[in-house]
Amino acid sequence: MEGQENFEHIKERFISADLDDKIEIYTTVQGLSVEQYKELLRYFPIKHLAELEKAMS
């Protein structure tokens, strides 16, 4: 359960972050499942997806 609590904290930070911080969180947090990464993407502004893709490459 500790992992889920940690993810909830990460998600809260992600939701309240500005675009640059969202990108940093998404690209630096380790140990999340595919489903958890997908959940974070739900809170990412779709019009800036290219910036996230660029940061990941």
C-alpha positions as CSV (number, residue, x, y, z in Angstrom):
1,M,0.0,0.0,0.0
2,E,2.9,2.3,0.6
3,G,3.6,2.4,-3.2
4,Q,0.1,3.6,-3.9
5,E,0.4,6.3,-1.2
6,N,3.6,7.4,-2.8
7,F,2.0,7.5,-6.3
8,E,-0.9,9.5,-4.9
9,H,1.6,12.1,-3.6
10,I,3.3,12.1,-7.0
11,K,0.0,12.5,-8.8
12,E,-1.0,15.5,-6.5
13,R,2.3,17.2,-7.3
14,F,1.9,16.5,-11.0
15,I,-1.6,17.9,-11.1
16,S,-0.6,21.1,-9.4
17,A,2.7,21.6,-11.3
18,D,3.2,23.9,-14.2
19,L,4.1,22.5,-17.6
20,D,7.9,22.4,-17.1
21,D,7.5,20.7,-13.7
22,K,5.0,18.2,-15.2
23,I,7.6,17.2,-17.8
24,E,10.3,16.9,-15.2
25,I,8.2,14.8,-12.9
26,Y,7.0,12.5,-15.8
27,T,10.6,12.0,-17.1
28,T,12.4,11.6,-13.8
29,V,10.1,9.6,-11.5
30,Q,11.0,5.9,-11.6
31,G,9.3,2.7,-10.5
32,L,5.8,3.5,-11.8
33,S,3.7,1.0,-13.6
34,V,2.4,1.6,-17.1
35,E,-1.0,2.3,-15.7
36,Q,0.3,4.9,-13.3
37,Y,2.2,6.7,-16.2
38,K,-1.1,6.6,-18.2
39,E,-2.9,8.1,-15.2
40,L,-0.5,11.0,-15.0
41,L,-1.0,11.6,-18.8
42,R,-4.6,12.2,-18.1
43,Y,-3.5,15.4,-16.3
44,F,-1.1,16.5,-19.0
45,P,-2.2,19.2,-21.5
46,I,-2.6,17.4,-24.8
47,K,-1.6,20.4,-26.8
48,H,1.9,20.2,-25.2
49,L,2.4,16.4,-25.8
50,A,5.1,17.1,-28.4
51,E,7.2,18.8,-25.7
52,L,6.9,15.8,-23.4
53,E,7.9,13.4,-26.3
54,K,10.9,15.6,-27.0
55,A,12.0,15.5,-23.4
56,M,11.7,11.7,-23.3
57,S,14.0,11.2,-26.3
